[in-house]
Each structure stands twice: as C-alpha cells, then as structure tokens.
Amino acid sequence: MSTVALGGDLGIETSTELKTRLAPLVDQAGALTLDASEVSRIHTAAMQVLCAFVDARRKAGHPTGFDGCTATFRDAARLLGVTQALGLDATHDNLKSVENAA
C-alpha cells in the first residue's frame, strides 16, 4: 500500500499542482492512502480534485482511503457534502471554520 501526503495548504492556487501530482496514481494498482494529517487550509477546488481522483480510482477498481484527517479537512468534506464520495466516516462532526468551504 502506498501513502501520499497531501500537505498543509490545499488552497485554490494549489489545485492544479495537486491534480498533476495525483494523475499518475489513478491507475496505480492496489490500495492507496492519502495522508490528510497536515491539512490546515482547503478550498472547494482541491476537494473537487480529490473527489474526482477517488472516483476515477474506484471506477478502475483501486481502493483509496484517507488517514489522519484533520478537523479542517473533515469539516470541509462535510460542509460540501462529499464525505460519502470520499469514503470518510461521517461520525466525526466537530465544527471548525473552513476558509471558502462553499
């Protein structure tokens, strides 16, 4: 199983770089874990990239999971309604302000 660190800043200006970094991993066989333990800032554009990535891997038959999700990451996913699309456990419902969450 491979792990990819997402880093701390997933603002809109980093979305293209995130997409470029993840694109080669869409067809990577086996389980892949995205480490969200450092995410302190996330915008909708980055969440859209992550949703598309997880969906493409799912359609290709490759499992993708998340590890160490910060409250910022979980709250953004919850506010945008994508916890299920990302395969996140929706029981973590601690509120924290999220920059440009919607």
N, C-alpha and C positions, 0 to 999 in steps of 0.2 A: 504494500500500500504506500502510495506517495502522499506527501503533505506539501501544500503550497501556502506560504504565509501571505495574507492579504495586506499586511502593513497597517499603519495607523490612520492614514489620510486617504479616504476614498471619496474625495470631493469631485465635483463635476469635471474639473480640469485634469483629473487622473483617469477618467473613464476610458479614453482611447488607449492609454497605456495598459490598463487592466485588461481590456479586450484583447490587445495584442499579446499580452503575457499568457492569457488563458487559452487563446485559439488553438495552439498546437496540442493542448491537452484534451480537446474534445474527443478525439478518437483513441486516446491512451487507454489501453485495456486495464482492467482491474479497478479496484476501489481507489478513490481519490478523496483526500480530506483537505478542505480549505480552512486554514487556521485564522480565525477572526478574533484572536485574543488581544490584538493591539488596536483594533478599530476604535477610534475616538471621534471620527468625523466621517459621515457618509451622506451622499446625495442620491436622489432618485435615479439619476443616470447610472451610477455604479450598481445600484440594486437591480436595475433593468439588465445590465450586462451579466450579473450573477444569475438572475433568473433564466436568461437565455442560455447561458452556459450549462446550468444544471439540467435544463430541459433537453438541450441537444445531447448531453451525455446520457440522460435517461432514455431517450429515443434510440440511442446507439447501444443500449444495454449495459452501460457502465455506471455503477453506483458512485454517487458523490455525496459527501457529508460535510458537516461543519464541526469545528472543535473550538472550544474556548470562546464562544461568542460573548462579546461584551454587552452590557446593557444597552449601549448606544446602537449596536448592530441589531439586537433583538427588537428594540423599540421601533427602529426604522422599518424592519420587516413587518412588524405587527401593524404599524400605522398605515403602511402601504398595502396591507392585505396579502402579503406574499409568504407568510410563514409556511403554509402548506406547500406552495410551489417550491420552496427551498428545502422542504423536509425538516423544518425546525420544530421542536417540541413547543407547542403554543401555550404551555402551562406557565412559563416564565413571563410574568406580566408586570414587571417593575417599571414604573414610568420614569423617564429621564428626557429632558428636552433634546430634540434632534434638529439640527440645522437643516432647513429646506426639506423636511420629511415628506411633504406632499407637493 
